[in-house]
Amino acid sequence: MAKISPFRALRYDPARVNPAQTVTQPYDKITPAMQDAYYAASPYNLVRIILGKREPDEQNNNVYTRAAGYFRDWRRDGIFLQDPQPSIYTYSQTFTVPGETRQFERRSFIALGDVEDYSANIVHRHEQTLSKPKADRLNLLRATRAHFGQIFMLYSDSGELDSLLASPAPPDIQVKDEYGVVHRVWKLSDPALTDLVRSKMRDKKLIIADGHHRYETALAYRNEQRATAGGKSPGVARELDAPAYDRVMMTFVNMNSDGLVILPTHRVVHSLPSFALKDFLDKTRQYFSVEVLNAQVDPQRAASLLRDAGRSGTALLAAASGQDLLITNPRADASLFGGLSPRQQALDVVQLHKILLERVLGLSEESIRNQENISYVRDAAEAISRVRTEGANLAFLMNPVRMEQVRDIAFAGEVLPQKSTDFYPKMLSGLTIYALD
């Protein structure tokens, strides 16, 4: 099933640069302020390649040609060095969840994985993708012919692979990021070990946790290259002889691990042309039970209310400027969900999107997709503040989607609404790099 391979990663030479000043958060999590900070941290910071500043661009001097130039020059000058042996890279992230004190460790390993069509039933998505970010990433891949970030893949086992890959040696890379997460990487080159890991992954199905756009970019690039080569890659001895573009760098995490944390992404509705809380309350009661809370909630009480109510099913909390509502016990007719399966209808985020956002508030799917009247916020305090102090109409607070829900929906070939999952923490870009040539 899942075909993985060790590879000779390009890595920053620690004798030339400090990795803590050169690696970054994933490109789609880099704000303009973070981009500026990365630029200031080092002239060799990876942001110049994965998310360069746009200048008055022209055909031969644009964000993609500059990225390719940096990559070429840094390889030539020894900023990046290629490991001599094909390796698998164990990756550990030690962290605390925002707002909590308990420490977690999420263990994973980095290797190459075959780029598979979804129809092969090996790699499964759980989110829809958008065309604009895929076009951007495809242009970057065409220009650089390299993968710099991690596609976060989930597999299932009892913890055997993590045990096999545990190393008592000091890490080859150790970095603390701007969120206090400690990232450690070990290079493992023993052929017997890498062959054993490959064999144990053969019966696995994979779910994309983060990196859907980058995975589908790799798929599009593979198809382009195959078309240029006159057809599909040869089937004989494929695992040994496949072109480099048939594979992409992946980071594999056991979905049963205690260190796998999914955070909720809250919704803030703003700038509605007309909004009255009483009308919202009356319409919502047609589809849910609604408890009007006696006092406005703070983030801690909101989390407690949601956790308790969520044990018996759907629970949403709507924070308004003058009143807060606990919304439970959905009873909307199945016909209102546009053919979504019962397992999708059971998700809090689907009840929120299809009933509260679309039917009660009248937002269209397209406007939600384009984020015209909706913002996505990880921090509950920020979501509440946008209503209390910044004039937003409503903040919808949620419990996180559970891993088993993600698994069941992905394996059924279904998808969640956008911004349904927030796997925490993110995996850094630039710890390992996969160059196609």
N, C-alpha and C positions, 0 to 999 in steps of 0.2 A: 504494500500500500504506500506508505510514506517513504520516499527515497531521499536519504540525506547523505552528505559527503563532508569529510574534512576538507579544509582549504588552507592555502597560504595567505593569510590575511596581511594587508598593509596596516601598519600601526605607527603612530607617532613615535619618533625616536626620543626617549626621555633624556638622552644626553644633549639634545638640541632644544627641546621645548618642554614645558611643564604641561602634562596632559590636562591638569585641572584648569588651565587657561585656554585650552584649545578645543575641548569637546563641548557639545551643546545639548540642549533639549531637542526633541524632534522638531522638524521645520515648522509644523503646523501649530506648535505651542509657543513659538517665539514671537513675543510682542515687539513693537517698534522700540520700546525702551530696552528690552533684552537684547535686541539686535545691536543697538548702540553700545551696550555694555560688552557684548562679545567682541565687537570691532575694537574696542579700547583695550581688551584684555591681552590680545596678542596679534601680531601681524599674520600669524598662522592659524588663527581661530577658524574652525570649520565653517562658521556661518558665511564666510566669503564664498564658499562653494555651494552650500545647500540652500542659502537664502541671502544672496548678495543684495546690496543696495542697488536700486534701480536709478540709473542716471539717464540723461537724454540718450536713449539707446538708438542704435542703427544696426543695419544688417550684420556688419562685421565687428561690432563692438557693443555687446549687450550683456545682460546678466548671465546668459548661458555661455557665451564665448569667454567671458572673464572667468567664470567658474572653471571651464576647461583649462584655461591658461594657468590659473592658480594650481590646479591639480597636477598638470604636467610639470610645472616649475618645482613644486614641492617634492615631487617624486625624484626629479633630476638632482635636486640639491640635497637629498637625503633627509628631508623633514619626515617623510614617510619611508619606512623600511619594510621590506617584505620578509615574513617569517620563512626560514629555510625549509621547514617540513610541513606537510599537510597536517592540520591540527583541528581539534575541537576546542572551544573556549568556554570554560565554565564561568558563569556570570552570577554574582551574588549582589543583591540590593538589600541593605539594612535600613529600616525606616520606622518612623512613627506616623500613624494616620493623623491628618490635620484635626486638631481639637481633642486628641487623645494622648495618652502617655505610654501605652503599652507598645513595646518594640516588636517588629516583625522582621523576618528575613524571607525574601523571595529568591529561590535558587532556580537557575535556568542554564541552558547551554546554547552556544552560538555555533551554527554549522550552515552549510549550504543545503537547500531543499529544492527538489525539482519543481519547476513552475507547471502546475497542472490546471487544466480547464476545470471549472466547477462541475461540469457534467461527468467527470471521472469519479466523482464521489469520494475524493481523497481530501481535498482542501475545501472547507466550508466557510462561507461568510456569514455574518450575522447583521450586517448593516448595508444599506444602500450607499452608493458612491455618487459623487458629483463630477460632471465633465470638466469643469474649469481646473480644479487641482490636479486631475489626472493629466491634462494637457501640459500643465506646468512641469510636473515631474517627468513626463515623457521627454520634453525638450531638454531637461537637465540630463537625463540618462543618455540621450542621443549625443549630447555634447561631451560628456565626461566618460561614458562607457564604464561606469562604476556605481556601486551601491554603497552608501555611506551610513544609512540608518538601519535600525532593526525592525523587521516585521515580526510582531509579537504573535507567536503561534501557541495554541493550547493543544496538549495531548493528554491522555489519561493513563496512569499506572499507579501502582501502590507506593511509589517512592523509590523504586529500584534504581532508576537511572540517576537520580540525585545522589544516591548512595555510591553508585559506581564511580561517579565523576567527582566526588569529594576529594580534595587534596589537602594534605597537611602543610604543604609548602607555602611560603609567603606569596601573595598575589603578584602577578606581573604588572598589573595596573591597579592603583587605588586612587579614587577621586571622591571628594565630597561636593555635591552640587549645591545650587543656590537654595534648595529646599531642605538641606540638611541630610539628604539621602547619601549613604556611603555605598559607592559602586566598586566592586572588586572583580578582577578578571584573572583567570589562570589559563595558561596555554598548555594543552595536553596533546602530546604528539605520539604516544605509544601506539603503533599500528594495531596491536592486539586489542587495545582498549577501544580505539575508534571503530574497528571492525565489529566489536561486540555491541557498541552503541548503535551502529547502523543496523545490525541484525535485529536488535530489540525494537527498533522503530518501524520495522517493516509492516507490522500488523496494526499500526496506529492510523486513525483518522485525525485530521487537524482542523482546528477552528481558528480563524483569524480573530484575535482579540483587538489588536491595534495595527493599523497599517494597511487597511483595505485599499486605499488609493495607490499606495506604493506597490502592493501585490498586483493589482490590475494593470498598473503601468508596466511592471515586469512581464506580465502576460501579453500585453499589446506589443511590447518591444520584441519579445520572443517571436510573435507571429510576423512582425515586420521582417525580422532577420531571416526567418524560415522562407518567407516569400521571396526575399532577395536571393537566397541560396537555391531557390527553385523547388521548394517543397519542405516536407517535414524532416526532422532530424532522423538519421538512420536508426533503425530499431535494433540492429545487431550490436551487442556489447554496449548498449546505450549508457549504462552507468559509468563506464570507463571513457567512452569516446564522445559523449554528448558535447556540443558546443557550450562555451561558457554562458551564453545568453539563455540556455535552457534551465539555468539555476539562479537562485536569488538567495541572499543572506537572510537567515531566519534565526530568531531566538525562541527556543522551545521551553515552555513552562508547563508543569504538571497541573492540570485543572483541579486536582484533588488536594493540592498543597494548602497548608494553613496560612502560608504567606501570600496567597492570591487574594487581593483585596479589590472589591468593586465599590466605588463611591457613586452616590446619586448625582445627577446633574439636574439642578432645579431650573424651572422656567419662570421668567419674568415677562409679563405682558404689559406693553406700554403703548402710548400714543394712539389709543383707540379713538375714533372720531366721536363716539358717544359711549359712555359707560355709567351705569348706575348699579351700585351693589345690590339694591333690593331686587332689580330685574334679574341680575345674575343668580341671586339666591333662589328666587321663585322658579327659574328655569332649571336650575341644578336639582332642585327637589323632585323634578319629574323623573330623574334618572338615578338618584342616589339618596341615601339618608344623609342629612346634614345636621351637624351639631354646631350651634353658634356658641363659641367659647366665651366665658365670662370676662376674660381679660386678654389683652393682646399678649402673644407668646414671644418669648425670646428663643434663640436657636436651640438651647439645651432642652427647654420644655417641648419645643416642636419635635425634636428628635425622639424624645421619650413618648410623646403622644403617638407619633407615627409608628414607632417600634411596637408599642402595645397593641394598637389597632391593626397593624399589619399582620399580626399572628393569625388572624382569622380571615384574611383576604385583603382586597384592595383598600388602601388608605392614602388619602391625599390631604394636604393642609393648604388652604388658600388664605394667604395673608393680604388683607386690604388695609387702607389707610385708617379705617375706623373700627373694623371688626375682623375677627379671624374665624375661619370655618374649618371643621374637621369633616371630611367627605368620605363616606364608607358605603358598603353594601350596594354595589352597582346593580342595576336592574334594566338597563337599556336592552331593547330587542336586538337580537343578533343581526337583523337586516340592516342596522345602522353602521355596521362595521365593514361594509364593502367586501364581503367574502373572506375576511380574515378568519383563520382557524380558531377553534375554541381556546387552544393554548396561547395564541396571540391575544385574544380578547381578555384573557385572565391577567394580562400584564397591567400594572398600574399606569405605565407610560402610554399604553394604547388607549386605556379608558380616558386618560387625560387628553390625548391628542384628538381621538375620534369623537368623543362626546363633549368634553368641556371646551376645548379650543375650537373645534370645527362647528359643532352643533349649537352649543350654548352661546359662545362668543361670536360665532359666524366667521371665523378665520378660514381662508381657503388653504388647501394643501400646498398650493404654490406659494402663497404668502408666508406660510410657516417654513417651507423649504428655503425661501429667500430671506428669512429672518426679518421680515418687514415690521412686524409688531411683537416680536418675541426675541428675548435674549436668553442665553444659556449660561448659568452661573453655578460653579461648584460649591461655593461657600454660602451656607444658609444665612449667615449674618448679613452678607452683602446683598443677597436677594431680598431679605426683609427691609434692609436700609433703602433700597431703591424704591420701595413702596412708601415707607414711612417718611423719608426725607427728600426723595428726588422726584416724586410725583408719578411713579409708575402706577398702573391700574391694579395689578394683582401679582403676587408671587405665589407660584405653586411649588410647594416643597414635597419631596417624595422619599420613600425608602429606596435603597439600591435594588437593581435587578439581581436576582440570585443566579449563581453560576449554573445551577441545574436548569434554570429557565433558558439561559443563553445556549447551553448545550442542546437541549431538546429542540429549540427553534432552529438552530443552525443545522443540526442533523436531519431535520425535516425539510430542509431546503427553503426555509422561510427567513424573513428578515425583521429586525426591530426598527422602530422609528429612529431617525437620526438623533445623535447625542443621548442614546439610551444607556450606554455603559461608559464608565470612567475607570479603567483599570489603573490603579495607583500603586507605586509611582511609575513615571514614564521611563523608558529605556533611552539612555544617552546615545547620541549619534557621534561617531568618530572613534569609538573604542576599538572597533575593527572595521576594515574597509575591504570590500570585494571588488577588485578590478577585473574587468572582462578581458583585458589584454595588458 
